[in-house]
Structure formats: structure tokens, C-alpha cells
Amino acid sequence: MTASSIPGESIDLQISDVLSEIHFPANKDALVDAAREAGASNEVLSMLDGLPEQDYADVDSVTRLIGGNFGPGLSV
């Protein structure tokens, strides 16, 4: 994944791309760092930064919380 591929993508797609690159389990800081390194939008960074401080077992555990807090959920 290249940073230049992310800014034009939808929020769901940006998050999906970022999460697909993360080795789980991962904590919130690792999620935010990976998104920042990938060049994700400020909106995506804010969404991930708003997650509870905890370890996440897999992509589903992250997208469930994002879906609950920010909309109908993500299709990953």
C-alpha cells in the first residue's frame, strides 16, 4: 500500500486498507501509528484515536467499535 493511494479513498476503504496491514493483536496506539504512516486522512486518524485503550484481537474487534461509534459499521 502506498500513501498516495489513500487520500482519495472513502473512509471505510481507508480504514480497511490500514487494518489489513496491521499484525494483530494490536493496541490503539499501534492502529493510530499504522494509519498515520499510511497517510490516512485526519478523519480516519481521529476515529481510530477515539477507540478505547485496549488490545484488539483482530480487524473485526476494531470495526465493530468504529461501526458502533461512527455509523452503521464497515464492510471489510
Residue, then its C-alpha position, 0 to 999 in steps of 0.5 A: m500500500t502506498a500513501s498516495s493511494i489513500p487520500g482519495e479513498s472513502i473512509d471505510l476503504q481507508i480504514s480497511d486498507v490500514l487494518s489489513e496491514i496491521h499484525f494483530p493483536a494490536n493496541k490503539d496506539a499501534l492502529v493510530d501509528a499504522a494509519r498515520e504512516a499510511g497517510a490516512s486522512n485526519e478523519v480516519l486518524s481521529m476515529l481510530d484515536g477515539l477507540p478505547e485503550q485496549d488490545y484488539a484481537d483482530v480487524d473485526s474487534v476494531t470495526r465493530l467499535i468504529g461501526g458502533n461509534f461512527g455509523p452503521g459499521l464497515s464492510v471489510 
